[in-house]
Amino acid sequence: MDTGNMDFLKWTSEEVARWIESIGFPQYKAISARVRELLGITEALWSRSIADPPRDNMGLFLEMKSRTGVKSDQLTYQQLLDDICH
């Protein structure tokens, strides 16, 4: 997965609103699909089994960042990759 340009993660709410308007999809599912496309991740299925192979690294990172707390706030994508490799 190409993670070279991730500037969109630093967008302001105004920039996000302009982007949503520019794609022309006010519906939540369409917006969610486009965000996943932008991030280069697949949709996490609610019926996912723990026996399935692990999620992709970006999906794991976003799941961890969705939690609150100091540890989650300070986690970077590179730190996650380093932790996975060790």
Distance bins in CASP14 RR format, pairs under 12 A and 6 or more apart:
PFRMAT RR
TARGET T0000
AUTHOR 0000-0000-0000
RMODE 2
METHOD distances of the structure
MODEL  1
1 39 0 0 0 0 1 0 0 0 0 0 0
1 40 1 0 0 1 0 0 0 0 0 0 0
1 41 0 0 0 0 1 0 0 0 0 0 0
1 42 0 0 0 0 0 1 0 0 0 0 0
1 55 0 0 0 0 0 1 0 0 0 0 0
1 56 1 0 0 1 0 0 0 0 0 0 0
1 57 1 0 0 1 0 0 0 0 0 0 0
1 58 1 0 1 0 0 0 0 0 0 0 0
1 59 0 0 0 0 1 0 0 0 0 0 0
1 60 0 0 0 0 0 1 0 0 0 0 0
1 61 0 0 0 0 0 1 0 0 0 0 0
1 77 0 0 0 0 0 1 0 0 0 0 0
1 81 0 0 0 0 0 1 0 0 0 0 0
2 38 0 0 0 0 0 1 0 0 0 0 0
2 39 0 0 0 0 0 1 0 0 0 0 0
2 40 0 0 0 0 1 0 0 0 0 0 0
2 58 0 0 0 0 0 1 0 0 0 0 0
3 9 0 0 0 0 0 1 0 0 0 0 0
3 38 0 0 0 0 0 1 0 0 0 0 0
3 39 0 0 0 0 1 0 0 0 0 0 0
3 40 0 0 0 0 1 0 0 0 0 0 0
3 41 0 0 0 0 0 1 0 0 0 0 0
3 56 0 0 0 0 0 1 0 0 0 0 0
3 57 0 0 0 0 1 0 0 0 0 0 0
3 58 1 0 0 1 0 0 0 0 0 0 0
3 59 0 0 0 0 0 1 0 0 0 0 0
3 61 0 0 0 0 1 0 0 0 0 0 0
3 62 0 0 0 0 0 1 0 0 0 0 0
3 76 0 0 0 0 0 1 0 0 0 0 0
3 77 1 0 0 1 0 0 0 0 0 0 0
3 78 0 0 0 0 1 0 0 0 0 0 0
3 80 0 0 0 0 0 1 0 0 0 0 0
3 81 0 0 0 0 1 0 0 0 0 0 0
4 40 0 0 0 0 0 1 0 0 0 0 0
4 58 0 0 0 0 0 1 0 0 0 0 0
4 77 0 0 0 0 0 1 0 0 0 0 0
4 78 0 0 0 0 0 1 0 0 0 0 0
5 38 0 0 0 0 0 1 0 0 0 0 0
5 39 0 0 0 0 0 1 0 0 0 0 0
5 40 0 0 0 0 0 1 0 0 0 0 0
6 38 0 0 0 0 1 0 0 0 0 0 0
6 39 0 0 0 0 1 0 0 0 0 0 0
6 40 0 0 0 0 0 1 0 0 0 0 0
6 58 0 0 0 0 1 0 0 0 0 0 0
6 61 0 0 0 0 0 1 0 0 0 0 0
6 62 0 0 0 0 0 1 0 0 0 0 0
6 76 0 0 0 0 0 1 0 0 0 0 0
6 77 1 0 0 1 0 0 0 0 0 0 0
6 78 0 0 0 0 0 1 0 0 0 0 0
7 15 0 0 0 0 1 0 0 0 0 0 0
7 19 0 0 0 0 0 1 0 0 0 0 0
7 38 0 0 0 0 0 1 0 0 0 0 0
8 15 0 0 0 0 1 0 0 0 0 0 0
8 16 0 0 0 0 1 0 0 0 0 0 0
8 18 0 0 0 0 0 1 0 0 0 0 0
8 19 1 0 0 1 0 0 0 0 0 0 0
8 20 0 0 0 0 0 1 0 0 0 0 0
8 34 0 0 0 0 0 1 0 0 0 0 0
8 35 0 0 0 0 1 0 0 0 0 0 0
8 37 0 0 0 0 0 1 0 0 0 0 0
8 38 1 0 0 1 0 0 0 0 0 0 0
8 39 0 0 0 0 1 0 0 0 0 0 0
8 40 0 0 0 0 0 1 0 0 0 0 0
9 15 0 0 0 0 0 1 0 0 0 0 0
9 16 0 0 0 0 0 1 0 0 0 0 0
9 35 0 0 0 0 0 1 0 0 0 0 0
9 38 0 0 0 0 1 0 0 0 0 0 0
9 39 0 0 0 0 1 0 0 0 0 0 0
9 58 0 0 0 0 0 1 0 0 0 0 0
9 61 0 0 0 0 0 1 0 0 0 0 0
9 62 0 0 0 0 1 0 0 0 0 0 0
9 65 0 0 0 0 1 0 0 0 0 0 0
9 76 0 0 0 0 0 1 0 0 0 0 0
9 77 0 0 0 0 1 0 0 0 0 0 0
10 16 0 0 0 0 0 1 0 0 0 0 0
11 17 0 0 0 0 1 0 0 0 0 0 0
11 18 0 0 0 0 1 0 0 0 0 0 0
11 19 1 0 0 1 0 0 0 0 0 0 0
11 20 0 0 0 0 0 1 0 0 0 0 0
11 35 0 0 0 0 0 1 0 0 0 0 0
11 38 0 0 0 0 0 1 0 0 0 0 0
12 18 0 0 0 0 1 0 0 0 0 0 0
12 19 0 0 0 0 0 1 0 0 0 0 0
13 19 0 0 0 0 0 1 0 0 0 0 0
13 20 0 0 0 0 0 1 0 0 0 0 0
14 20 0 0 0 0 0 1 0 0 0 0 0
14 21 0 0 0 0 0 1 0 0 0 0 0
15 21 0 0 0 0 0 1 0 0 0 0 0
15 22 0 0 0 0 0 1 0 0 0 0 0
16 22 0 0 0 0 0 1 0 0 0 0 0
16 23 0 0 0 0 0 1 0 0 0 0 0
16 31 0 0 0 0 1 0 0 0 0 0 0
16 34 0 0 0 0 0 1 0 0 0 0 0
16 35 0 0 0 0 1 0 0 0 0 0 0
16 38 0 0 0 0 0 1 0 0 0 0 0
17 23 0 0 0 0 0 1 0 0 0 0 0
17 24 0 0 0 0 0 1 0 0 0 0 0
17 26 0 0 0 0 0 1 0 0 0 0 0
17 31 0 0 0 0 0 1 0 0 0 0 0
18 24 0 0 0 0 0 1 0 0 0 0 0
19 25 0 0 0 0 0 1 0 0 0 0 0
19 31 0 0 0 0 1 0 0 0 0 0 0
19 34 0 0 0 0 1 0 0 0 0 0 0
19 35 0 0 0 0 1 0 0 0 0 0 0
19 37 0 0 0 0 0 1 0 0 0 0 0
19 38 0 0 0 0 1 0 0 0 0 0 0
20 26 1 0 0 1 0 0 0 0 0 0 0
20 27 0 0 0 0 0 1 0 0 0 0 0
20 28 0 0 0 0 0 1 0 0 0 0 0
20 30 0 0 0 0 1 0 0 0 0 0 0
20 31 1 0 1 0 0 0 0 0 0 0 0
20 32 0 0 0 0 0 1 0 0 0 0 0
20 34 0 0 0 0 1 0 0 0 0 0 0
20 35 0 0 0 0 1 0 0 0 0 0 0
20 38 0 0 0 0 0 1 0 0 0 0 0
21 31 0 0 0 0 0 1 0 0 0 0 0
21 34 0 0 0 0 0 1 0 0 0 0 0
22 31 0 0 0 0 0 1 0 0 0 0 0
22 34 0 0 0 0 0 1 0 0 0 0 0
22 38 0 0 0 0 0 1 0 0 0 0 0
23 30 1 0 0 1 0 0 0 0 0 0 0
23 31 1 0 0 1 0 0 0 0 0 0 0
23 32 0 0 0 0 0 1 0 0 0 0 0
23 33 0 0 0 0 1 0 0 0 0 0 0
23 34 1 0 1 0 0 0 0 0 0 0 0
23 35 0 0 0 0 1 0 0 0 0 0 0
23 37 0 0 0 0 1 0 0 0 0 0 0
23 38 0 0 0 0 1 0 0 0 0 0 0
24 30 0 0 0 0 1 0 0 0 0 0 0
24 31 0 0 0 0 1 0 0 0 0 0 0
24 34 0 0 0 0 1 0 0 0 0 0 0
25 31 1 0 1 0 0 0 0 0 0 0 0
25 32 0 0 0 0 1 0 0 0 0 0 0
25 33 0 0 0 0 1 0 0 0 0 0 0
25 34 1 0 0 1 0 0 0 0 0 0 0
25 35 0 0 0 0 0 1 0 0 0 0 0
25 37 0 0 0 0 0 1 0 0 0 0 0
26 34 0 0 0 0 0 1 0 0 0 0 0
27 33 0 0 0 0 1 0 0 0 0 0 0
27 34 0 0 0 0 0 1 0 0 0 0 0
28 34 0 0 0 0 0 1 0 0 0 0 0
28 35 0 0 0 0 0 1 0 0 0 0 0
29 35 0 0 0 0 0 1 0 0 0 0 0
29 36 0 0 0 0 0 1 0 0 0 0 0
29 43 0 0 0 0 1 0 0 0 0 0 0
30 36 0 0 0 0 0 1 0 0 0 0 0
30 37 0 0 0 0 0 1 0 0 0 0 0
31 37 0 0 0 0 0 1 0 0 0 0 0
31 38 0 0 0 0 0 1 0 0 0 0 0
32 38 0 0 0 0 0 1 0 0 0 0 0
32 39 0 0 0 0 0 1 0 0 0 0 0
32 41 0 0 0 0 0 1 0 0 0 0 0
32 42 0 0 0 0 0 1 0 0 0 0 0
32 43 1 0 0 1 0 0 0 0 0 0 0
32 44 0 0 0 0 0 1 0 0 0 0 0
33 39 0 0 0 0 0 1 0 0 0 0 0
33 40 0 0 0 0 0 1 0 0 0 0 0
33 41 0 0 0 0 0 1 0 0 0 0 0
33 42 0 0 0 0 0 1 0 0 0 0 0
33 43 1 0 0 1 0 0 0 0 0 0 0
34 40 0 0 0 0 0 1 0 0 0 0 0
34 41 0 0 0 0 0 1 0 0 0 0 0
34 43 0 0 0 0 0 1 0 0 0 0 0
35 41 0 0 0 0 1 0 0 0 0 0 0
35 43 0 0 0 0 0 1 0 0 0 0 0
35 58 0 0 0 0 0 1 0 0 0 0 0
35 62 0 0 0 0 0 1 0 0 0 0 0
36 42 1 0 0 1 0 0 0 0 0 0 0
36 43 1 0 0 1 0 0 0 0 0 0 0
36 44 0 0 0 0 1 0 0 0 0 0 0
36 56 0 0 0 0 0 1 0 0 0 0 0
36 58 0 0 0 0 1 0 0 0 0 0 0
36 59 0 0 0 0 1 0 0 0 0 0 0
36 62 0 0 0 0 1 0 0 0 0 0 0
37 43 0 0 0 0 0 1 0 0 0 0 0
38 58 0 0 0 0 0 1 0 0 0 0 0
38 62 0 0 0 0 0 1 0 0 0 0 0
39 56 0 0 0 0 0 1 0 0 0 0 0
39 57 0 0 0 0 0 1 0 0 0 0 0
39 58 1 0 0 1 0 0 0 0 0 0 0
39 59 0 0 0 0 1 0 0 0 0 0 0
39 61 0 0 0 0 1 0 0 0 0 0 0
39 62 1 0 0 1 0 0 0 0 0 0 0
39 65 0 0 0 0 0 1 0 0 0 0 0
39 77 0 0 0 0 0 1 0 0 0 0 0
40 56 0 0 0 0 1 0 0 0 0 0 0
40 57 0 0 0 0 0 1 0 0 0 0 0
40 58 1 0 0 1 0 0 0 0 0 0 0
40 59 0 0 0 0 1 0 0 0 0 0 0
40 61 0 0 0 0 0 1 0 0 0 0 0
40 62 0 0 0 0 0 1 0 0 0 0 0
41 55 0 0 0 0 1 0 0 0 0 0 0
41 56 1 0 0 1 0 0 0 0 0 0 0
41 57 0 0 0 0 1 0 0 0 0 0 0
41 58 1 0 1 0 0 0 0 0 0 0 0
41 59 1 0 1 0 0 0 0 0 0 0 0
41 60 0 0 0 0 1 0 0 0 0 0 0
41 61 0 0 0 0 1 0 0 0 0 0 0
41 62 1 0 0 1 0 0 0 0 0 0 0
41 63 0 0 0 0 0 1 0 0 0 0 0
42 48 0 0 0 0 0 1 0 0 0 0 0
42 55 0 0 0 0 1 0 0 0 0 0 0
42 56 1 0 0 1 0 0 0 0 0 0 0
42 58 0 0 0 0 1 0 0 0 0 0 0
42 59 0 0 0 0 1 0 0 0 0 0 0
42 62 0 0 0 0 0 1 0 0 0 0 0
43 55 0 0 0 0 0 1 0 0 0 0 0
43 56 0 0 0 0 0 1 0 0 0 0 0
43 59 0 0 0 0 0 1 0 0 0 0 0
43 62 0 0 0 0 0 1 0 0 0 0 0
44 52 0 0 0 0 0 1 0 0 0 0 0
44 54 0 0 0 0 0 1 0 0 0 0 0
44 55 1 0 0 1 0 0 0 0 0 0 0
44 56 0 0 0 0 0 1 0 0 0 0 0
44 58 0 0 0 0 0 1 0 0 0 0 0
44 59 1 0 0 1 0 0 0 0 0 0 0
44 60 0 0 0 0 0 1 0 0 0 0 0
44 62 0 0 0 0 1 0 0 0 0 0 0
44 63 1 0 0 1 0 0 0 0 0 0 0
44 66 0 0 0 0 0 1 0 0 0 0 0
45 52 0 0 0 0 1 0 0 0 0 0 0
45 55 0 0 0 0 0 1 0 0 0 0 0
48 54 0 0 0 0 0 1 0 0 0 0 0
48 55 0 0 0 0 1 0 0 0 0 0 0
48 59 0 0 0 0 0 1 0 0 0 0 0
48 63 0 0 0 0 0 1 0 0 0 0 0
53 60 0 0 0 0 0 1 0 0 0 0 0
54 60 1 0 0 1 0 0 0 0 0 0 0
54 63 0 0 0 0 0 1 0 0 0 0 0
54 84 0 0 0 0 1 0 0 0 0 0 0
55 61 0 0 0 0 1 0 0 0 0 0 0
55 62 0 0 0 0 1 0 0 0 0 0 0
55 63 1 0 0 1 0 0 0 0 0 0 0
55 64 0 0 0 0 0 1 0 0 0 0 0
55 80 0 0 0 0 0 1 0 0 0 0 0
55 84 0 0 0 0 0 1 0 0 0 0 0
56 62 0 0 0 0 1 0 0 0 0 0 0
56 63 0 0 0 0 0 1 0 0 0 0 0
56 77 0 0 0 0 0 1 0 0 0 0 0
56 80 0 0 0 0 0 1 0 0 0 0 0
56 81 0 0 0 0 0 1 0 0 0 0 0
56 84 0 0 0 0 0 1 0 0 0 0 0
57 63 0 0 0 0 0 1 0 0 0 0 0
57 64 0 0 0 0 0 1 0 0 0 0 0
57 77 1 0 0 1 0 0 0 0 0 0 0
57 78 0 0 0 0 0 1 0 0 0 0 0
57 79 0 0 0 0 0 1 0 0 0 0 0
57 80 1 0 0 1 0 0 0 0 0 0 0
57 81 1 0 0 1 0 0 0 0 0 0 0
57 82 0 0 0 0 0 1 0 0 0 0 0
57 83 0 0 0 0 0 1 0 0 0 0 0
57 84 1 0 0 1 0 0 0 0 0 0 0
57 85 0 0 0 0 0 1 0 0 0 0 0
58 64 0 0 0 0 0 1 0 0 0 0 0
58 65 0 0 0 0 0 1 0 0 0 0 0
58 77 1 0 0 1 0 0 0 0 0 0 0
58 80 0 0 0 0 1 0 0 0 0 0 0
58 81 0 0 0 0 0 1 0 0 0 0 0
58 84 0 0 0 0 0 1 0 0 0 0 0
59 65 0 0 0 0 1 0 0 0 0 0 0
59 66 0 0 0 0 1 0 0 0 0 0 0
59 77 0 0 0 0 0 1 0 0 0 0 0
59 80 0 0 0 0 1 0 0 0 0 0 0
59 84 0 0 0 0 0 1 0 0 0 0 0
60 66 0 0 0 0 0 1 0 0 0 0 0
60 75 0 0 0 0 0 1 0 0 0 0 0
60 77 0 0 0 0 1 0 0 0 0 0 0
60 79 0 0 0 0 0 1 0 0 0 0 0
60 80 1 0 0 1 0 0 0 0 0 0 0
60 81 0 0 0 0 1 0 0 0 0 0 0
60 83 0 0 0 0 1 0 0 0 0 0 0
60 84 1 0 0 1 0 0 0 0 0 0 0
61 67 0 0 0 0 0 1 0 0 0 0 0
61 72 0 0 0 0 0 1 0 0 0 0 0
61 75 1 0 0 1 0 0 0 0 0 0 0
61 76 0 0 0 0 1 0 0 0 0 0 0
61 77 1 0 1 0 0 0 0 0 0 0 0
61 78 0 0 0 0 1 0 0 0 0 0 0
61 79 0 0 0 0 1 0 0 0 0 0 0
61 80 1 0 1 0 0 0 0 0 0 0 0
61 81 0 0 0 0 1 0 0 0 0 0 0
61 82 0 0 0 0 0 1 0 0 0 0 0
61 83 0 0 0 0 0 1 0 0 0 0 0
61 84 0 0 0 0 1 0 0 0 0 0 0
62 72 0 0 0 0 0 1 0 0 0 0 0
62 75 0 0 0 0 0 1 0 0 0 0 0
62 77 0 0 0 0 1 0 0 0 0 0 0
62 80 0 0 0 0 0 1 0 0 0 0 0
63 72 0 0 0 0 0 1 0 0 0 0 0
63 75 0 0 0 0 0 1 0 0 0 0 0
63 80 0 0 0 0 0 1 0 0 0 0 0
64 71 0 0 0 0 1 0 0 0 0 0 0
64 72 1 0 0 1 0 0 0 0 0 0 0
64 73 0 0 0 0 0 1 0 0 0 0 0
64 74 0 0 0 0 0 1 0 0 0 0 0
64 75 1 0 1 0 0 0 0 0 0 0 0
64 76 0 0 0 0 0 1 0 0 0 0 0
64 77 0 0 0 0 1 0 0 0 0 0 0
64 79 0 0 0 0 1 0 0 0 0 0 0
64 80 1 0 0 1 0 0 0 0 0 0 0
64 83 0 0 0 0 1 0 0 0 0 0 0
64 84 0 0 0 0 0 1 0 0 0 0 0
65 71 0 0 0 0 0 1 0 0 0 0 0
65 72 1 0 1 0 0 0 0 0 0 0 0
65 73 0 0 0 0 1 0 0 0 0 0 0
65 74 0 0 0 0 0 1 0 0 0 0 0
65 75 1 0 0 1 0 0 0 0 0 0 0
65 76 0 0 0 0 1 0 0 0 0 0 0
65 77 0 0 0 0 1 0 0 0 0 0 0
65 79 0 0 0 0 0 1 0 0 0 0 0
65 80 0 0 0 0 1 0 0 0 0 0 0
66 72 1 0 0 1 0 0 0 0 0 0 0
66 73 0 0 0 0 0 1 0 0 0 0 0
66 75 0 0 0 0 0 1 0 0 0 0 0
67 73 0 0 0 0 1 0 0 0 0 0 0
67 74 0 0 0 0 0 1 0 0 0 0 0
67 75 0 0 0 0 1 0 0 0 0 0 0
68 75 0 0 0 0 0 1 0 0 0 0 0
69 75 0 0 0 0 1 0 0 0 0 0 0
71 79 0 0 0 0 0 1 0 0 0 0 0
71 80 0 0 0 0 0 1 0 0 0 0 0
71 83 0 0 0 0 0 1 0 0 0 0 0
72 79 0 0 0 0 0 1 0 0 0 0 0
72 80 0 0 0 0 0 1 0 0 0 0 0
74 80 0 0 0 0 0 1 0 0 0 0 0
75 81 0 0 0 0 0 1 0 0 0 0 0
75 82 0 0 0 0 0 1 0 0 0 0 0
75 83 0 0 0 0 1 0 0 0 0 0 0
76 82 0 0 0 0 1 0 0 0 0 0 0
76 83 0 0 0 0 0 1 0 0 0 0 0
77 83 0 0 0 0 0 1 0 0 0 0 0
77 84 0 0 0 0 0 1 0 0 0 0 0
78 84 0 0 0 0 0 1 0 0 0 0 0
78 85 0 0 0 0 0 1 0 0 0 0 0
79 85 0 0 0 0 0 1 0 0 0 0 0
79 86 0 0 0 0 0 1 0 0 0 0 0
80 86 0 0 0 0 0 1 0 0 0 0 0
END
